[in-house]
Amino acid sequence: MAEPTREDVMSNGISRREVLTMIGSSVMVGAALTSQSLITPAFAQSRPFTWAATGGTWGDTLRRIFVEPFAKAQGLEAVHSAQLESVAASKILASCGNPPFDVSNGPQADYDLLNASSCLEAYDPSIVTGLGDIYPEAKEGDFYAAFNILLFGMCWNTKEAKRPASFKDLLLNDYKGLVGIPAYGWYGMAWLHAVNKELGGTEDNIDPGIAAVAEMVRKNKAVVVENADHGTRLMESGEVVMMPYWNGRTARLQEAKIPAAFEIVPGTVLVGSGFSITKGSPYTKQSQAFVQTTLDPQKQLEFTRWSKYPPSNKTLKLPPELEGIAIPPGALEKTAKLNWKKVNEHRSQYLERWNKEVLSA
């Protein structure tokens, strides 16, 4: 089985069978902590500082840039619990107040659900001092702040298509059979809500969005894009000339000399990648300090060089070689303003409608 990418595991509709197949874990046995650690003697024999995130190159890069330098400075033993982000969220929910992880990486939607269930610790502004430097759109309440910004907007072939003005361009006759839409279980759920909002719907009324997406499939023969790698293959082959897709993935297409460009259209979905702190962690102060580390502009820049996703710290000016992925002034105001609590409430119900009204269109 191919290793899932970071964009793949942000799925909000993965089946239990898929989850069980793809779970991986690298939990280790704790060792005594050094005297330089912030941990009090009462915790000397407790488990190591444990961070949850997807595995693969994403997890390896998180470890290299954020975790290892922090753990060394604090005298901590840090252990990576690698699994799908949705799996980590479900474990935090199931063990609320007695968590298996101290911090967990993922998108806003999962952590909004966990916060509503009182399973997260609020950030301490006296320790997490960089919150004011983060784009407002990349934060959620007092429990979530992204370190980089993943945007799900419009990717298009600059030789075969015109610059899109909105997601409604997927309905243009010129692109019949050449457009893609995301699978509901990949990132179609959030995208559906974004389209729906742009058409006047609400999280409680998905009718406009369902009708529009069904028309994309029925009228314009849209290809259902199953994951990030599938999208890359479709753009490389020319089978698709326009689709909702990731800003960072589009940058990688450009590096591969594919004539692709990214557009932040109205309703673009902003998906941060950040760490939240679990309630009941024996490393609360250390976790607060770790979150602050992820907000450091130079650390974020290092991660951006690898990921091609722009940093969330608005004070950071990207170097010339990365200016092409910078967030244009005011662009984030175009992003969809979604009520993640309500989005989560309708997951299953709207999946059923998607299967009946979109896929059978």
Sequence and secondary structure as in RCSB ss.txt:
>XXXX:A:sequence
MAEPTREDVMSNGISRREVLTMIGSSVMVGAALTSQSLITPAFAQSRPFTWAATGGTWGDTLRRIFVEPFAKAQG
LEAVHSAQLESVAASKILASCGNPPFDVSNGPQADYDLLNASSCLEAYDPSIVTGLGDIYPEAKEGDFYAAFNIL
LFGMCWNTKEAKRPASFKDLLLNDYKGLVGIPAYGWYGMAWLHAVNKELGGTEDNIDPGIAAVAEMVRKNKAVVV
ENADHGTRLMESGEVVMMPYWNGRTARLQEAKIPAAFEIVPGTVLVGSGFSITKGSPYTKQSQAFVQTTLDPQKQ
LEFTRWSKYPPSNKTLKLPPELEGIAIPPGALEKTAKLNWKKVNEHRSQYLERWNKEVLSA
>XXXX:A:secstr
     TTGGG S   HHHHHHH            TTSS  GGGTTS  EEEEE  HHHHHHHIIIIIHHHHHHHT
  EEEEE  HHHHHHHHHHTTTS S SEEEE HHHHHHHHHTT EE   TTT TTGGGB GGGEETTTEEEEEEE
EEEEEEETTTS   SSGGGGG GGGTT BEEE IIIIIHHHHHHHHHHTT BTTB HHHHHHHHHHHHTT  EEE
 SHHHHHHHHHHTS SEEEEEHHHHHHHHHTT  EEEE  TT EEEEEEEEEETT TTHHHHHHHHHHHT HHHH
HHHHHHH   BSBTT    GGGGGGS  TTGGGGS    HHHHHHTHHHHHHHIIIIITT 
